[in-house]
């Protein structure tokens, strides 16, 4: 009888969840990307590689509104490996990975709540649509690593560990903040200390070798990074970005670290409060919460990083609460508040700087995820 009542409740919830996701998607689609330009970051990769193959300095000839800001390792790898093929493989692999994760999670949460929740999380602030529109490699790398992390947690074997480790090394060689995913090895139910050390040494070796082997390219890379972050103020969406705009980048970086330490401390308190004395991740909900924190460790969080951060928190919250109570209302309504600036610009030409609402959204979403975990019953945590 209880199962029947739960099924009825889920059936009644289906139309509202689906309507929310469909409406949010249509609004984001209607009011995003009015410039008509697509995949501009992808074209930056191509331009940088083209300059390099012609013997020119990619950090000079590929400069402009969207400069080439990737390390020499990127140039060396993709001057040998065909970049369009590798990029297409990454896109397909990340899509397949998330699809497999979604199918696997059907046993934990009704799919007619899970699927709309995924869509709503990906569309917060229009970030998911913007991520795909830019063609930035980061969003696909994050999605692939989140998928590999899930299967490493659920089906620990050499066949899940090796691809996960290789992916971290490859993406960290392109963007160092992907190295944060290596911390997962310390908190799995079965720790992987060997993989942890091997990945750290591999990435360290890559970044030690580049300045020594490719001195001119490395100098150009450092200059491009400095110009992008300091001179152009492209510092991301966190408190680091806000203070960087006032010439207080160091203070912003320190404050970002302090905020992350506070989040970690609160998370530890929550685990102790629920009787979780072990340091290992003990539920799927906690896994996605942990992955979201790893993504947020990056002080220069961009919209393409944020979109996957939001998806992970949405997955964590829906798995913790099944979308009942205030959490379900929050999950359905919050995306509409975050895309309101897009609607205002599209309808009335009222411009709200993206940093403003992305910055607020990042921390509001994080607070909501913490609040969602606070009243958890220990019995449900164990069953999850």
Secondary structure, DSSP 8 states (H G I E B T S, - for coil): -HHHHHHHHHHHHHHHHHHHHHHHHHHHHHHS-TT----HHHHHHHHHHHHHHTTS-HHHHT-STT-----HHHHHHHTTS-HHHHHHHHHHHHHHHHHHHHHHHTTTS-HHHHHHHHHHHHTGGGHHHHHHHHT-HHHHHHHHHHHHHHHHHHS-SHHHHHHHHHHHHHHHHH-GGGGGGGGGGGTSSS--HHHHHHHHHHHHHHHHHHHHH-HHHHHHHHHHHHIIIIIS----SSHHHHHHTTT-HHHHHHHHHHHHHHHHHHHHHHHHHTT--SSS--SHHHHHHHHHHHHHT-TT--HHHHHHHHHHHHHHHHHHHTT-HHHHHHHHHHHHHHTHHHHHHHHH-----HHHHHHHHHHHHHHHHHHHHHT--HHHHHH-
